[in-house]
């Protein structure tokens, strides 16, 4: 809850699209890197 303020959305009706977009992009990048890394590992 440090990076996301739910009260701002509920009280003001505003949403930080830049912050949400950066979190989505970082998540997708890390998932893609982890998929590549785990397919290269010999388990």
PDBQT receptor file of N, H, CA, C and O in Angstrom, charges set to zero:
ATOM      1  N   UNK A   1       0.816  -1.197   0.000  1.00  0.00    +0.000 N 
ATOM      2  CA  UNK A   1       0.000   0.000   0.000  1.00  0.00    +0.000 C 
ATOM      3  C   UNK A   1       0.860   1.262   0.000  1.00  0.00    +0.000 C 
ATOM      4  O   UNK A   1       0.338   2.376   0.044  1.00  0.00    +0.000 OA
ATOM      5  N   UNK A   2       2.156   1.083  -0.049  1.00  0.00    +0.000 N 
ATOM      6  H   UNK A   2       2.580   0.178  -0.085  1.00  0.00    +0.000 HD
ATOM      7  CA  UNK A   2       3.059   2.219  -0.042  1.00  0.00    +0.000 C 
ATOM      8  C   UNK A   2       3.009   3.002  -1.357  1.00  0.00    +0.000 C 
ATOM      9  O   UNK A   2       3.115   4.228  -1.364  1.00  0.00    +0.000 OA
ATOM     10  N   UNK A   3       2.848   2.284  -2.460  1.00  0.00    +0.000 N 
ATOM     11  H   UNK A   3       2.762   1.287  -2.455  1.00  0.00    +0.000 HD
ATOM     12  CA  UNK A   3       2.881   2.915  -3.779  1.00  0.00    +0.000 C 
ATOM     13  C   UNK A   3       1.487   3.207  -4.330  1.00  0.00    +0.000 C 
ATOM     14  O   UNK A   3       1.357   3.854  -5.370  1.00  0.00    +0.000 OA
ATOM     15  N   UNK A   4       0.473   2.750  -3.664  1.00  0.00    +0.000 N 
ATOM     16  H   UNK A   4       0.579   2.225  -2.819  1.00  0.00    +0.000 HD
ATOM     17  CA  UNK A   4      -0.891   2.874  -4.165  1.00  0.00    +0.000 C 
ATOM     18  C   UNK A   4      -1.768   3.416  -3.043  1.00  0.00    +0.000 C 
ATOM     19  O   UNK A   4      -1.799   2.844  -1.954  1.00  0.00    +0.000 OA
ATOM     20  N   UNK A   5      -2.463   4.482  -3.287  1.00  0.00    +0.000 N 
ATOM     21  H   UNK A   5      -2.438   4.947  -4.172  1.00  0.00    +0.000 HD
ATOM     22  CA  UNK A   5      -3.320   5.106  -2.278  1.00  0.00    +0.000 C 
ATOM     23  C   UNK A   5      -4.782   4.864  -2.632  1.00  0.00    +0.000 C 
ATOM     24  O   UNK A   5      -5.333   5.581  -3.467  1.00  0.00    +0.000 OA
ATOM     25  N   UNK A   6      -5.426   3.866  -2.015  1.00  0.00    +0.000 N 
ATOM     26  H   UNK A   6      -4.978   3.283  -1.337  1.00  0.00    +0.000 HD
ATOM     27  CA  UNK A   6      -6.829   3.592  -2.356  1.00  0.00    +0.000 C 
ATOM     28  C   UNK A   6      -7.771   4.712  -1.945  1.00  0.00    +0.000 C 
ATOM     29  O   UNK A   6      -8.827   4.880  -2.555  1.00  0.00    +0.000 OA
ATOM     30  N   UNK A   7      -7.412   5.481  -0.924  1.00  0.00    +0.000 N 
ATOM     31  H   UNK A   7      -6.555   5.345  -0.428  1.00  0.00    +0.000 HD
ATOM     32  CA  UNK A   7      -8.286   6.586  -0.506  1.00  0.00    +0.000 C 
ATOM     33  C   UNK A   7      -8.395   7.657  -1.577  1.00  0.00    +0.000 C 
ATOM     34  O   UNK A   7      -9.446   8.282  -1.720  1.00  0.00    +0.000 OA
ATOM     35  N   UNK A   8      -7.338   7.878  -2.321  1.00  0.00    +0.000 N 
ATOM     36  H   UNK A   8      -6.484   7.370  -2.205  1.00  0.00    +0.000 HD
ATOM     37  CA  UNK A   8      -7.374   8.883  -3.389  1.00  0.00    +0.000 C 
ATOM     38  C   UNK A   8      -8.376   8.495  -4.467  1.00  0.00    +0.000 C 
ATOM     39  O   UNK A   8      -9.083   9.347  -5.006  1.00  0.00    +0.000 OA
ATOM     40  N   UNK A   9      -8.432   7.208  -4.775  1.00  0.00    +0.000 N 
ATOM     41  H   UNK A   9      -7.858   6.516  -4.337  1.00  0.00    +0.000 HD
ATOM     42  CA  UNK A   9      -9.379   6.740  -5.789  1.00  0.00    +0.000 C 
ATOM     43  C   UNK A   9     -10.807   6.864  -5.258  1.00  0.00    +0.000 C 
ATOM     44  O   UNK A   9     -11.707   7.301  -5.975  1.00  0.00    +0.000 OA
ATOM     45  N   UNK A  10     -11.006   6.478  -4.000  1.00  0.00    +0.000 N 
ATOM     46  H   UNK A  10     -10.275   6.124  -3.417  1.00  0.00    +0.000 HD
ATOM     47  CA  UNK A  10     -12.358   6.496  -3.444  1.00  0.00    +0.000 C 
ATOM     48  C   UNK A  10     -12.866   7.920  -3.184  1.00  0.00    +0.000 C 
ATOM     49  O   UNK A  10     -14.034   8.217  -3.440  1.00  0.00    +0.000 OA
ATOM     50  N   UNK A  11     -12.001   8.793  -2.682  1.00  0.00    +0.000 N 
ATOM     51  H   UNK A  11     -11.053   8.552  -2.475  1.00  0.00    +0.000 HD
ATOM     52  CA  UNK A  11     -12.448  10.134  -2.312  1.00  0.00    +0.000 C 
ATOM     53  C   UNK A  11     -12.444  11.102  -3.485  1.00  0.00    +0.000 C 
ATOM     54  O   UNK A  11     -13.401  11.853  -3.673  1.00  0.00    +0.000 OA
ATOM     55  N   UNK A  12     -11.387  11.092  -4.268  1.00  0.00    +0.000 N 
ATOM     56  H   UNK A  12     -10.609  10.483  -4.115  1.00  0.00    +0.000 HD
ATOM     57  CA  UNK A  12     -11.256  12.068  -5.358  1.00  0.00    +0.000 C 
ATOM     58  C   UNK A  12     -11.702  11.521  -6.706  1.00  0.00    +0.000 C 
ATOM     59  O   UNK A  12     -12.022  12.291  -7.612  1.00  0.00    +0.000 OA
ATOM     60  N   UNK A  13     -11.727  10.212  -6.846  1.00  0.00    +0.000 N 
ATOM     61  H   UNK A  13     -11.468   9.586  -6.110  1.00  0.00    +0.000 HD
ATOM     62  CA  UNK A  13     -12.055   9.619  -8.135  1.00  0.00    +0.000 C 
ATOM     63  C   UNK A  13     -10.911   9.705  -9.121  1.00  0.00    +0.000 C 
ATOM     64  O   UNK A  13     -11.105   9.509 -10.320  1.00  0.00    +0.000 OA
ATOM     65  N   UNK A  14      -9.703  10.000  -8.620  1.00  0.00    +0.000 N 
ATOM     66  H   UNK A  14      -9.545  10.159  -7.646  1.00  0.00    +0.000 HD
ATOM     67  CA  UNK A  14      -8.543  10.104  -9.512  1.00  0.00    +0.000 C 
ATOM     68  C   UNK A  14      -7.697   8.838  -9.410  1.00  0.00    +0.000 C 
ATOM     69  O   UNK A  14      -7.704   8.141  -8.395  1.00  0.00    +0.000 OA
ATOM     70  N   UNK A  15      -6.982   8.566 -10.469  1.00  0.00    +0.000 N 
ATOM     71  H   UNK A  15      -6.976   9.132 -11.294  1.00  0.00    +0.000 HD
ATOM     72  CA  UNK A  15      -6.178   7.347 -10.541  1.00  0.00    +0.000 C 
ATOM     73  C   UNK A  15      -4.869   7.691 -11.226  1.00  0.00    +0.000 C 
ATOM     74  O   UNK A  15      -4.854   8.420 -12.218  1.00  0.00    +0.000 OA
ATOM     75  N   UNK A  16      -3.786   7.175 -10.708  1.00  0.00    +0.000 N 
ATOM     76  H   UNK A  16      -3.798   6.583  -9.903  1.00  0.00    +0.000 HD
ATOM     77  CA  UNK A  16      -2.453   7.449 -11.259  1.00  0.00    +0.000 C 
ATOM     78  C   UNK A  16      -2.164   6.449 -12.387  1.00  0.00    +0.000 C 
ATOM     79  O   UNK A  16      -1.699   5.337 -12.138  1.00  0.00    +0.000 OA
ATOM     80  N   UNK A  17      -2.445   6.862 -13.628  1.00  0.00    +0.000 N 
ATOM     81  H   UNK A  17      -2.823   7.765 -13.830  1.00  0.00    +0.000 HD
ATOM     82  CA  UNK A  17      -2.261   5.976 -14.771  1.00  0.00    +0.000 C 
ATOM     83  C   UNK A  17      -0.788   5.724 -15.070  1.00  0.00    +0.000 C 
ATOM     84  O   UNK A  17      -0.431   4.639 -15.531  1.00  0.00    +0.000 OA
ATOM     85  N   UNK A  18       0.062   6.697 -14.818  1.00  0.00    +0.000 N 
ATOM     86  H   UNK A  18      -0.228   7.578 -14.444  1.00  0.00    +0.000 HD
ATOM     87  CA  UNK A  18       1.496   6.522 -15.068  1.00  0.00    +0.000 C 
ATOM     88  C   UNK A  18       2.069   5.486 -14.105  1.00  0.00    +0.000 C 
ATOM     89  O   UNK A  18       2.839   4.618 -14.515  1.00  0.00    +0.000 OA
ATOM     90  N   UNK A  19       1.705   5.572 -12.850  1.00  0.00    +0.000 N 
ATOM     91  H   UNK A  19       1.079   6.277 -12.517  1.00  0.00    +0.000 HD
ATOM     92  CA  UNK A  19       2.177   4.614 -11.860  1.00  0.00    +0.000 C 
ATOM     93  C   UNK A  19       1.658   3.212 -12.135  1.00  0.00    +0.000 C 
ATOM     94  O   UNK A  19       2.410   2.240 -12.053  1.00  0.00    +0.000 OA
ATOM     95  N   UNK A  20       0.383   3.104 -12.460  1.00  0.00    +0.000 N 
ATOM     96  H   UNK A  20      -0.227   3.893 -12.526  1.00  0.00    +0.000 HD
ATOM     97  CA  UNK A  20      -0.198   1.799 -12.761  1.00  0.00    +0.000 C 
ATOM     98  C   UNK A  20       0.412   1.210 -14.026  1.00  0.00    +0.000 C 
ATOM     99  O   UNK A  20       0.681   0.011 -14.091  1.00  0.00    +0.000 OA
ATOM    100  N   UNK A  21       0.626   2.046 -15.022  1.00  0.00    +0.000 N 
ATOM    101  H   UNK A  21       0.408   3.020 -14.969  1.00  0.00    +0.000 HD
ATOM    102  CA  UNK A  21       1.232   1.573 -16.273  1.00  0.00    +0.000 C 
ATOM    103  C   UNK A  21       2.652   1.089 -16.066  1.00  0.00    +0.000 C 
ATOM    104  O   UNK A  21       3.057   0.075 -16.635  1.00  0.00    +0.000 OA
ATOM    105  N   UNK A  22       3.415   1.814 -15.248  1.00  0.00    +0.000 N 
ATOM    106  H   UNK A  22       3.086   2.638 -14.786  1.00  0.00    +0.000 HD
ATOM    107  CA  UNK A  22       4.796   1.383 -14.998  1.00  0.00    +0.000 C 
ATOM    108  C   UNK A  22       4.836   0.075 -14.233  1.00  0.00    +0.000 C 
ATOM    109  O   UNK A  22       5.702  -0.758 -14.498  1.00  0.00    +0.000 OA
ATOM    110  N   UNK A  23       3.918  -0.133 -13.284  1.00  0.00    +0.000 N 
ATOM    111  H   UNK A  23       3.214   0.544 -13.068  1.00  0.00    +0.000 HD
ATOM    112  CA  UNK A  23       3.866  -1.408 -12.569  1.00  0.00    +0.000 C 
ATOM    113  C   UNK A  23       3.492  -2.558 -13.496  1.00  0.00    +0.000 C 
ATOM    114  O   UNK A  23       4.035  -3.656 -13.369  1.00  0.00    +0.000 OA
ATOM    115  N   UNK A  24       2.574  -2.320 -14.422  1.00  0.00    +0.000 N 
ATOM    116  H   UNK A  24       2.133  -1.428 -14.525  1.00  0.00    +0.000 HD
ATOM    117  CA  UNK A  24       2.181  -3.365 -15.372  1.00  0.00    +0.000 C 
ATOM    118  C   UNK A  24       3.337  -3.699 -16.306  1.00  0.00    +0.000 C 
ATOM    119  O   UNK A  24       3.597  -4.871 -16.578  1.00  0.00    +0.000 OA
ATOM    120  N   UNK A  25       4.030  -2.676 -16.797  1.00  0.00    +0.000 N 
ATOM    121  H   UNK A  25       3.818  -1.724 -16.576  1.00  0.00    +0.000 HD
ATOM    122  CA  UNK A  25       5.164  -2.896 -17.704  1.00  0.00    +0.000 C 
ATOM    123  C   UNK A  25       6.279  -3.656 -16.985  1.00  0.00    +0.000 C 
ATOM    124  O   UNK A  25       6.852  -4.589 -17.547  1.00  0.00    +0.000 OA
ATOM    125  N   UNK A  26       6.590  -3.265 -15.752  1.00  0.00    +0.000 N 
ATOM    126  H   UNK A  26       6.125  -2.507 -15.295  1.00  0.00    +0.000 HD
ATOM    127  CA  UNK A  26       7.636  -3.965 -15.000  1.00  0.00    +0.000 C 
ATOM    128  C   UNK A  26       7.249  -5.414 -14.734  1.00  0.00    +0.000 C 
ATOM    129  O   UNK A  26       8.095  -6.305 -14.811  1.00  0.00    +0.000 OA
ATOM    130  N   UNK A  27       5.981  -5.658 -14.422  1.00  0.00    +0.000 N 
ATOM    131  H   UNK A  27       5.293  -4.934 -14.359  1.00  0.00    +0.000 HD
ATOM    132  CA  UNK A  27       5.517  -7.021 -14.179  1.00  0.00    +0.000 C 
ATOM    133  C   UNK A  27       5.651  -7.871 -15.437  1.00  0.00    +0.000 C 
ATOM    134  O   UNK A  27       6.128  -9.004 -15.374  1.00  0.00    +0.000 OA
ATOM    135  N   UNK A  28       5.233  -7.332 -16.575  1.00  0.00    +0.000 N 
ATOM    136  H   UNK A  28       4.845  -6.411 -16.626  1.00  0.00    +0.000 HD
ATOM    137  CA  UNK A  28       5.324  -8.085 -17.825  1.00  0.00    +0.000 C 
ATOM    138  C   UNK A  28       6.774  -8.363 -18.211  1.00  0.00    +0.000 C 
ATOM    139  O   UNK A  28       7.092  -9.448 -18.698  1.00  0.00    +0.000 OA
ATOM    140  N   UNK A  29       7.652  -7.388 -17.996  1.00  0.00    +0.000 N 
ATOM    141  H   UNK A  29       7.395  -6.507 -17.600  1.00  0.00    +0.000 HD
ATOM    142  CA  UNK A  29       9.075  -7.595 -18.295  1.00  0.00    +0.000 C 
ATOM    143  C   UNK A  29       9.675  -8.681 -17.411  1.00  0.00    +0.000 C 
ATOM    144  O   UNK A  29      10.408  -9.543 -17.896  1.00  0.00    +0.000 OA
ATOM    145  N   UNK A  30       9.372  -8.646 -16.133  1.00  0.00    +0.000 N 
ATOM    146  H   UNK A  30       8.777  -7.946 -15.739  1.00  0.00    +0.000 HD
ATOM    147  CA  UNK A  30       9.918  -9.655 -15.219  1.00  0.00    +0.000 C 
ATOM    148  C   UNK A  30       9.363 -11.043 -15.508  1.00  0.00    +0.000 C 
ATOM    149  O   UNK A  30      10.086 -12.030 -15.372  1.00  0.00    +0.000 OA
ATOM    150  N   UNK A  31       8.110 -11.142 -15.900  1.00  0.00    +0.000 N 
ATOM    151  H   UNK A  31       7.522 -10.340 -16.011  1.00  0.00    +0.000 HD
ATOM    152  CA  UNK A  31       7.533 -12.441 -16.263  1.00  0.00    +0.000 C 
ATOM    153  C   UNK A  31       8.205 -12.977 -17.518  1.00  0.00    +0.000 C 
ATOM    154  O   UNK A  31       8.514 -14.167 -17.591  1.00  0.00    +0.000 OA
ATOM    155  N   UNK A  32       8.436 -12.125 -18.500  1.00  0.00    +0.000 N 
ATOM    156  H   UNK A  32       8.185 -11.159 -18.441  1.00  0.00    +0.000 HD
ATOM    157  CA  UNK A  32       9.097 -12.551 -19.739  1.00  0.00    +0.000 C 
ATOM    158  C   UNK A  32      10.530 -13.003 -19.464  1.00  0.00    +0.000 C 
ATOM    159  O   UNK A  32      10.976 -14.015 -20.004  1.00  0.00    +0.000 OA
ATOM    160  N   UNK A  33      11.246 -12.263 -18.632  1.00  0.00    +0.000 N 
ATOM    161  H   UNK A  33      10.883 -11.441 -18.194  1.00  0.00    +0.000 HD
ATOM    162  CA  UNK A  33      12.621 -12.644 -18.287  1.00  0.00    +0.000 C 
ATOM    163  C   UNK A  33      12.641 -13.957 -17.525  1.00  0.00    +0.000 C 
ATOM    164  O   UNK A  33      13.490 -14.810 -17.784  1.00  0.00    +0.000 OA
ATOM    165  N   UNK A  34      11.713 -14.131 -16.586  1.00  0.00    +0.000 N 
ATOM    166  H   UNK A  34      11.024 -13.438 -16.376  1.00  0.00    +0.000 HD
ATOM    167  CA  UNK A  34      11.690 -15.375 -15.815  1.00  0.00    +0.000 C 
ATOM    168  C   UNK A  34      11.319 -16.569 -16.688  1.00  0.00    +0.000 C 
ATOM    169  O   UNK A  34      11.859 -17.657 -16.491  1.00  0.00    +0.000 OA
ATOM    170  N   UNK A  35      10.416 -16.394 -17.643  1.00  0.00    +0.000 N 
ATOM    171  H   UNK A  35       9.977 -15.510 -17.803  1.00  0.00    +0.000 HD
ATOM    172  CA  UNK A  35      10.079 -17.491 -18.550  1.00  0.00    +0.000 C 
ATOM    173  C   UNK A  35      11.288 -17.886 -19.385  1.00  0.00    +0.000 C 
ATOM    174  O   UNK A  35      11.561 -19.075 -19.557  1.00  0.00    +0.000 OA
ATOM    175  N   UNK A  36      12.008 -16.912 -19.900  1.00  0.00    +0.000 N 
ATOM    176  H   UNK A  36      11.786 -15.947 -19.761  1.00  0.00    +0.000 HD
ATOM    177  CA  UNK A  36      13.208 -17.199 -20.678  1.00  0.00    +0.000 C 
ATOM    178  C   UNK A  36      14.256 -17.898 -19.818  1.00  0.00    +0.000 C 
ATOM    179  O   UNK A  36      14.886 -18.861 -20.253  1.00  0.00    +0.000 OA
ATOM    180  N   UNK A  37      14.436 -17.407 -18.599  1.00  0.00    +0.000 N 
ATOM    181  H   UNK A  37      13.924 -16.624 -18.245  1.00  0.00    +0.000 HD
ATOM    182  CA  UNK A  37      15.454 -17.958 -17.711  1.00  0.00    +0.000 C 
ATOM    183  C   UNK A  37      15.124 -19.394 -17.318  1.00  0.00    +0.000 C 
ATOM    184  O   UNK A  37      16.017 -20.241 -17.317  1.00  0.00    +0.000 OA
ATOM    185  N   UNK A  38      13.866 -19.694 -16.983  1.00  0.00    +0.000 N 
ATOM    186  H   UNK A  38      13.141 -19.006 -16.984  1.00  0.00    +0.000 HD
ATOM    187  CA  UNK A  38      13.497 -21.032 -16.555  1.00  0.00    +0.000 C 
ATOM    188  C   UNK A  38      13.463 -22.033 -17.704  1.00  0.00    +0.000 C 
ATOM    189  O   UNK A  38      13.660 -23.226 -17.473  1.00  0.00    +0.000 OA
ATOM    190  N   UNK A  39      13.218 -21.584 -18.939  1.00  0.00    +0.000 N 
ATOM    191  H   UNK A  39      13.058 -20.615 -19.127  1.00  0.00    +0.000 HD
ATOM    192  CA  UNK A  39      13.286 -22.518 -20.062  1.00  0.00    +0.000 C 
ATOM    193  C   UNK A  39      14.716 -22.893 -20.380  1.00  0.00    +0.000 C 
ATOM    194  O   UNK A  39      14.963 -23.965 -20.933  1.00  0.00    +0.000 OA
ATOM    195  N   UNK A  40      15.678 -22.023 -20.038  1.00  0.00    +0.000 N 
ATOM    196  H   UNK A  40      15.478 -21.152 -19.589  1.00  0.00    +0.000 HD
ATOM    197  CA  UNK A  40      17.091 -22.295 -20.278  1.00  0.00    +0.000 C 
ATOM    198  C   UNK A  40      17.706 -23.145 -19.179  1.00  0.00    +0.000 C 
ATOM    199  O   UNK A  40      18.782 -23.707 -19.384  1.00  0.00    +0.000 OA
ATOM    200  N   UNK A  41      17.070 -23.260 -18.027  1.00  0.00    +0.000 N 
ATOM    201  H   UNK A  41      16.196 -22.803 -17.861  1.00  0.00    +0.000 HD
ATOM    202  CA  UNK A  41      17.606 -24.033 -16.906  1.00  0.00    +0.000 C 
ATOM    203  C   UNK A  41      17.349 -25.521 -17.125  1.00  0.00    +0.000 C 
ATOM    204  O   UNK A  41      16.316 -25.915 -17.668  1.00  0.00    +0.000 OA
ATOM    205  N   UNK A  42      18.281 -26.315 -16.703  1.00  0.00    +0.000 N 
ATOM    206  H   UNK A  42      19.119 -25.995 -16.262  1.00  0.00    +0.000 HD
ATOM    207  CA  UNK A  42      18.132 -27.766 -16.755  1.00  0.00    +0.000 C 
ATOM    208  C   UNK A  42      17.736 -28.243 -15.362  1.00  0.00    +0.000 C 
ATOM    209  O   UNK A  42      18.565 -28.327 -14.456  1.00  0.00    +0.000 OA
ATOM    210  N   UNK A  43      16.462 -28.549 -15.213  1.00  0.00    +0.000 N 
ATOM    211  H   UNK A  43      15.788 -28.481 -15.949  1.00  0.00    +0.000 HD
ATOM    212  CA  UNK A  43      15.968 -28.936 -13.883  1.00  0.00    +0.000 C 
ATOM    213  C   UNK A  43      15.979 -30.436 -13.751  1.00  0.00    +0.000 C 
ATOM    214  O   UNK A  43      15.601 -30.967 -12.707  1.00  0.00    +0.000 OA
TER     215      UNK A  43
